Amino acid sequence: MNMPVTVPVQGALVAIGGAEDKTSDATILRRVLKLSRSDAPVVGVITTASSIPDEVFQGYKSVFQNLDAAEVLDVRIRTRADAESATFIKMIEQSDVIFISGGDQMRLTNILGASTALAKIRARRSEGAVVAGTSAGAACQSHTMVYGGPADDCLRKGAVKMTAGFGLVEDVIMDTHFLERGRFSRLMEVGSTNPELVGVGLGEDAAVLFDRHLIRAFGHGHVIIIDSSEISGSNVFDLADGEAISVHNVKMHALVDGDVFSMADRRVLGPEELRAEQLEHFLEYT
């Protein structure tokens, strides 16, 4: 008799805009743990991006323990050699939630890129583990990653600095601390040259869950969607680096907790659609 084959459900992917609440209701971090579907999850905190890993780890250890994590592991990967260490690979393997802290996203891609540790993170997610990141740990999740550019004057050709990210989510590009640091022009500049990418501007204490073709906003802050797929004109191809960009018909949406943006048809779902979609999603995974 043929035995049934269990196909693991890919783990949740969460991107947080930074400065998430850790002291009161910890809404975002509480939901990250809940997404693991474990009553007492093991959390691995990766502090590679941070210049103050001791302080950052202790902060997350405290909040995750208060939220009933079974164990909080200090995945202290500081060098490329560390990213090949059997000790740290085992920690990632044991983690139900892999949490990537903020800091410098170029440190993340430099140290973790093409490493056994990154391969293990991807493998654990394919097996059902949650992968979540805040600030730099969120920006690195897409295939193309923003790593710099002046917030106050980025609508100039070449002003936004981009490189390859970890490729955990398709067809988006993210920026963090988005409203608080006035980074609208950064994703508008990206959209003028890469209109197929949906810009996801994550405000502080705001997050998104990437759920199939849906982007689900949650937390107390705003998530700004910048959709350049229907731009009607731009001068970007005629410019030299540093010259001012003109771009027309860019769409923006401001999402708050509970709002959902559909990547499939580039629009925010209405209340009736949300109710139907939530029922369908519930039935799919029960």
C-alpha positions in Angstrom: 0.0 0.0 0.0 1.3 3.5 -0.9 2.0 5.6 2.2 0.8 9.2 2.0 3.5 11.8 1.4 3.6 14.8 3.6 4.6 18.0 1.7 5.9 20.6 4.1 4.3 24.0 3.9 6.8 26.8 3.2 7.5 28.8 6.3 6.2 32.4 6.7 8.4 35.3 5.5 8.0 38.6 7.5 9.7 41.9 6.8 9.7 44.6 9.5 10.5 48.3 9.0 12.5 48.7 12.2 12.0 50.0 15.7 9.3 47.5 16.4 7.8 47.6 19.8 9.6 45.3 22.3 8.2 46.6 25.6 4.4 46.6 25.7 2.2 44.4 23.6 5.1 43.5 21.2 2.4 43.0 18.5 4.7 42.3 15.6 7.1 40.0 17.4 4.2 38.2 19.1 2.8 37.4 15.6 6.1 36.3 14.3 6.3 33.6 17.0 2.6 32.6 16.4 3.4 32.1 12.7 5.7 29.2 13.7 2.6 27.2 14.8 4.6 26.1 17.8 3.5 26.7 21.4 7.1 27.1 22.5 9.2 27.9 19.4 13.0 28.0 19.4 14.2 31.3 18.0 17.6 31.8 16.4 18.6 35.5 16.4 21.2 36.4 13.7 23.0 39.7 14.6 25.4 39.7 11.7 24.3 43.2 10.5 24.7 44.9 13.9 27.8 46.6 15.2 26.6 46.0 18.8 25.6 42.3 18.7 25.7 41.8 22.5 23.2 44.6 23.1 20.9 43.6 20.2 20.9 39.9 21.1 20.1 40.6 24.8 17.2 42.8 23.7 15.6 40.2 21.5 16.4 37.4 24.0 14.4 39.3 26.7 11.3 40.0 24.5 11.2 36.5 22.9 11.5 34.8 26.3 8.7 37.0 27.6 6.6 35.8 24.7 7.2 32.2 25.7 9.9 31.1 23.3 11.3 27.8 24.5 14.9 29.0 23.8 16.6 31.9 22.1 19.8 31.1 20.3 22.6 33.6 19.7 23.6 32.9 16.1 26.7 35.1 16.3 27.9 35.0 12.7 30.5 37.7 12.4 32.8 36.5 9.6 32.5 34.3 6.5 34.3 31.6 8.4 31.5 31.7 11.0 28.9 31.3 8.2 30.5 27.9 7.5 30.7 26.9 11.2 28.9 23.6 12.2 27.9 25.2 15.5 26.0 28.0 13.9 24.6 25.8 11.1 23.2 23.5 13.9 21.6 26.5 15.6 19.8 27.5 12.4 18.7 23.9 11.9 17.2 23.8 15.4 15.3 27.1 15.0 11.5 27.3 14.4 11.9 31.1 13.9 15.0 32.6 12.3 15.2 36.3 13.1 17.6 38.6 11.3 18.4 41.8 13.2 19.0 45.3 11.9 22.2 47.1 11.2 24.1 47.2 7.9 22.6 45.1 5.1 25.9 45.1 3.2 27.4 43.2 6.1 24.6 40.6 5.7 25.1 40.0 2.0 28.9 40.1 2.3 29.2 37.7 5.2 26.2 35.4 4.4 26.2 35.5 0.6 26.9 32.1 -1.0 27.4 30.5 2.5 26.3 27.3 4.1 24.4 29.4 6.7 22.3 31.1 4.0 21.6 27.8 2.3 20.5 26.4 5.6 18.2 29.4 6.2 16.5 28.8 2.8 16.3 25.1 3.5 14.7 25.6 6.9 12.1 27.9 5.4 11.3 25.3 2.8 10.7 22.9 5.7 8.3 25.3 7.5 10.5 27.5 9.7 9.6 31.2 9.9 12.1 33.7 8.5 11.7 37.3 9.8 13.9 40.3 9.7 13.9 43.9 10.8 15.4 47.0 9.1 18.6 45.6 7.3 17.2 42.1 8.0 14.1 43.0 6.0 15.8 44.9 3.2 18.0 42.0 2.4 15.1 39.6 1.7 14.4 40.6 -1.9 16.4 39.7 -5.0 17.4 43.4 -5.5 18.3 45.2 -2.3 18.5 49.0 -1.6 21.6 49.8 0.5 22.0 53.5 0.2 21.1 56.9 -1.3 20.1 60.2 0.2 16.5 60.3 1.4 16.1 64.0 0.5 17.3 63.9 -3.1 17.0 60.5 -4.7 15.0 61.3 -7.7 18.2 61.6 -9.7 19.6 59.0 -12.0 21.9 56.6 -10.1 21.2 58.1 -6.7 19.8 54.9 -5.1 22.5 52.3 -4.4 21.3 48.7 -5.1 22.9 45.3 -5.1 21.7 41.6 -4.9 19.8 40.5 -1.8 19.0 37.0 -0.5 16.2 36.4 -3.0 13.6 35.1 -0.5 10.7 37.0 -2.1 10.1 37.7 -5.8 9.1 40.9 -7.6 9.4 43.4 -4.7 12.1 45.8 -3.5 12.0 47.0 0.1 13.1 50.1 2.0 12.8 50.5 5.8 12.3 53.3 8.3 10.3 54.6 5.3 8.1 57.4 6.6 10.3 58.3 9.5 13.4 59.0 7.3 11.4 60.3 4.3 12.5 57.7 1.8 9.7 58.1 -0.8 12.0 59.3 -3.5 14.3 56.3 -3.2 11.6 53.8 -4.3 10.3 56.2 -6.9 13.7 56.3 -8.4 13.9 52.5 -8.4 10.5 52.3 -10.0 11.5 54.6 -12.9 14.2 52.1 -13.9 12.5 48.8 -12.7 8.8 49.3 -13.1 8.1 45.5 -12.7 9.2 45.7 -9.0 6.6 46.6 -6.4 8.2 49.0 -3.9 7.4 48.2 -0.3 8.2 51.0 2.1 8.1 49.7 5.6 7.5 52.2 8.3 8.7 51.7 11.9 6.7 49.3 14.0 5.1 48.1 10.8 5.5 44.8 9.0 4.4 42.7 6.1 3.7 39.0 5.7 4.4 37.6 2.2 1.6 35.1 1.7 1.5 33.6 -1.7 0.7 36.5 -4.1 -0.5 38.7 -1.2 1.3 41.3 0.9 -0.4 41.5 4.3 0.3 44.6 6.5 0.3 44.4 10.3 1.6 46.3 13.2 1.0 49.9 14.4 2.8 51.7 11.6 2.3 52.3 7.9 3.3 50.2 4.9 3.6 52.2 1.7 3.2 50.4 -1.6 4.8 52.1 -4.7 3.5 50.6 -7.9 5.3 51.8 -11.1 3.9 49.1 -13.4 1.7 51.6 -15.2 4.1 54.6 -15.5 3.2 56.5 -18.6 6.5 58.2 -19.2 10.0 59.0 -17.8 13.1 60.7 -19.0 15.5 58.4 -17.1 17.0 56.8 -20.2 18.0 60.2 -21.6 19.9 61.3 -18.5 23.4 61.3 -17.2 24.0 60.2 -13.7 22.9 62.8 -11.1 20.4 64.5 -13.4 16.8 65.0 -12.2 14.3 62.2 -13.1 10.7 62.8 -14.3 8.3 59.9 -13.9 4.5 59.9 -14.4 1.5 58.0 -13.2 3.1 56.3 -10.2 0.5 54.7 -7.9 0.9 54.7 -4.1 -1.1 53.0 -1.4 -0.8 53.5 2.4 -1.6 50.2 4.2 -2.3 49.7 7.9 -2.9 46.6 10.0 -5.2 44.2 8.2 -4.8 45.7 4.7 -3.8 43.4 1.9 -2.2 44.2 -1.4 -2.5 41.7 -4.3 0.7 41.2 -6.4 -1.3 39.3 -8.9 -3.3 42.3 -10.1 -1.6 45.1 -8.3 -4.4 46.4 -6.1 -5.6 46.6 -2.5 -8.3 44.0 -1.8 -11.7 45.3 -0.7 -13.5 44.1 2.5 -15.7 41.5 0.8 -12.7 40.1 -1.1 -10.7 39.9 2.1 -13.4 37.9 3.8 -13.6 35.5 0.9 -9.9 35.2 0.6 -9.4 34.6 4.3 -12.0 31.7 4.2 -10.3 30.2 1.1 -6.8 30.4 2.8 -8.2 28.8 6.0 -9.7 25.9 4.0 -6.5 25.4 2.1 -4.4 24.8 5.2 -6.9 22.8 7.3 
